[in-house]
Amino acid sequence: MAMDDLNPIQRAAQQQFDRQSERYGKGHILSDISDVIDALGRFDRLKPARALDVAAGGGHTGLYLASVGWQVVLADISAAMLERAAAAARERGLRVETRQHAAETFPYADASFDLVTCRVAAHHFSDPPAFVRETARVLKPGGAFLLIDGSIEDGQPVAEEWAHNVEKLRDPSHHRLLSQGTWTKLCQDAGLRVVFSELQPFKQPDLNWYFETANTSPENRAKVLDLVRLAPPEASKLFRLAEEDSKIVWWWQRLVLGAQRIVI
Ligand SMILES: C[S@@+](CC[C@H](N)C(=O)[O-])C[C@H]1O[C@@H](n2cnc3c(N)ncnc32)[C@H](O)[C@@H]1O
């Protein structure tokens, strides 16, 4: 898919991250990659080989992989993000390849990667089933897929709707949070076997910081604050909404899912 052939959801994400790329470097909450390290340790016999990091953003995941010996392709829809990730790689003396493309169509041959990672990005994707199918296609048999993203437990429609409205107002390029069960089904349908899947609550330490990261408009900040004030009990409870030191905090439902391409 050419970069001038993006759908409106992809275009919105590209524009948002081209504008906001400088916010995703060092010091960003995503620079703590302990979630990635823990999750990779849960795969059996995963040895550094060829990896694709989809929607690589500032490169925190992909550069970690490169630092421990993987040969990494960083892919993203935003050119500015890729430039930032490439600069971070140079600074750290790491070699990576960067490729600009959408997560819904990959420009790679079948069975060309040993690992595909995608962290805190899939909630922007216009077509998650296509993304998972492409992931399965480019993985070698037995190859590993690590997905980390904001998610929600199954059977929580009220809390899901609330979180969707908050995220969409904060960053209009947000598309949808998918539940844990939905991701499992997408993997199974694409020929991937889920080897672990866990919702790990993860603290969002300051709503204002979160607004700054996305450059949320003043009107939308006011609307989110109303949603927080009027949050339904299902959402308050699930996300542990609270005020601490005059900051609004909550706990994201972070999904950590590992799958492997089935060997036929
Ligand atoms: C929060 S950042 C990702 C963080 C990164 N994975 C990490 O571990 O630090 C989200 C990224 O998703 C990218 N993105 C959003 N929609 C996309 C799509 N449809 N295809 C490819 N990249 C996309 C954005 O450009 C942005 O760089």
PDBQT file of the ligand as one rigid body, heavy atoms in Angstrom, charges set to zero:
ROOT
HETATM    1  C1  LIG A 301       2.779   4.940  21.069  1.00  0.00    +0.000 C 
HETATM    2  S1  LIG A 301       3.632   4.734  19.607  1.00  0.00    +0.000 S 
HETATM    3  C2  LIG A 301       4.339   3.124  19.678  1.00  0.00    +0.000 C 
HETATM    4  C3  LIG A 301       5.340   2.898  20.753  1.00  0.00    +0.000 C 
HETATM    5  C4  LIG A 301       6.402   1.869  20.454  1.00  0.00    +0.000 C 
HETATM    6  N1  LIG A 301       5.868   0.654  19.903  1.00  0.00    +0.000 N 
HETATM    7  C5  LIG A 301       7.253   1.573  21.681  1.00  0.00    +0.000 C 
HETATM    8  O1  LIG A 301       7.365   0.432  22.130  1.00  0.00    +0.000 OA
HETATM    9  O2  LIG A 301       7.833   2.547  22.179  1.00  0.00    +0.000 OA
HETATM   10  C6  LIG A 301       2.344   4.386  18.432  1.00  0.00    +0.000 C 
HETATM   11  C7  LIG A 301       2.868   4.301  17.000  1.00  0.00    +0.000 C 
HETATM   12  O3  LIG A 301       1.901   3.657  16.183  1.00  0.00    +0.000 OA
HETATM   13  C8  LIG A 301       2.054   4.178  14.879  1.00  0.00    +0.000 C 
HETATM   14  N2  LIG A 301       0.867   3.815  14.100  1.00  0.00    +0.000 N 
HETATM   15  C9  LIG A 301      -0.407   4.164  14.349  1.00  0.00    +0.000 A 
HETATM   16  N3  LIG A 301      -1.232   3.623  13.432  1.00  0.00    +0.000 NA
HETATM   17  C10 LIG A 301      -0.450   2.902  12.581  1.00  0.00    +0.000 A 
HETATM   18  C11 LIG A 301      -0.715   2.075  11.455  1.00  0.00    +0.000 A 
HETATM   19  N4  LIG A 301      -1.954   1.886  11.003  1.00  0.00    +0.000 N 
HETATM   20  N5  LIG A 301       0.331   1.486  10.852  1.00  0.00    +0.000 NA
HETATM   21  C12 LIG A 301       1.599   1.632  11.301  1.00  0.00    +0.000 A 
HETATM   22  N6  LIG A 301       1.912   2.416  12.363  1.00  0.00    +0.000 NA
HETATM   23  C13 LIG A 301       0.888   3.029  13.007  1.00  0.00    +0.000 A 
HETATM   24  C14 LIG A 301       2.231   5.658  15.125  1.00  0.00    +0.000 C 
HETATM   25  O4  LIG A 301       2.781   6.336  14.019  1.00  0.00    +0.000 OA
HETATM   26  C15 LIG A 301       3.123   5.652  16.352  1.00  0.00    +0.000 C 
HETATM   27  O5  LIG A 301       4.481   5.785  16.016  1.00  0.00    +0.000 OA
ENDROOT
TORSDOF 0
